[in-house]
Structures are given as structure tokens and as C-alpha cells.
Amino acid sequence: MSNKIDGLSMNLEQANLDKLRSVFPECVSEGKLDCLVIPVSVRLAKSESAVLERS
């Protein structure tokens, strides 16, 4: 078994974008974060959560 290091570091920007995409897919467009959509998506998620808590 070989323990060679390839010299490449993890692409943190892409990893974080993938995490955001998994939670808020509508906030990622053409592989980039759409900063105008984020506040709307977060408010919608909060309001949906509040409705579920009341049920």
C-alpha cells in the first residue's frame, strides 16, 4: 500500500458551494452562488419551519 501525497489541497470553495447546493439548490446558478436568492430562500425555509412547528 502506498501513502503518497499528491500535493493538491482540497478545494474548500467548491466543497462549501456543494454544501450550500445540497440545502438550497435554488441559490446556485451556473456553478456560482446567487447572493440575491439566498435571503429569500432562508426566509422561506424559516417560515416553513415555523409552520411545521405549529402543527
Secondary structure by P-SEA (a helix, b strand, c coil): ccccccccccaaaaaaaaaaaaccccccccccccccaaaaaaaaaaaaaaaaaac
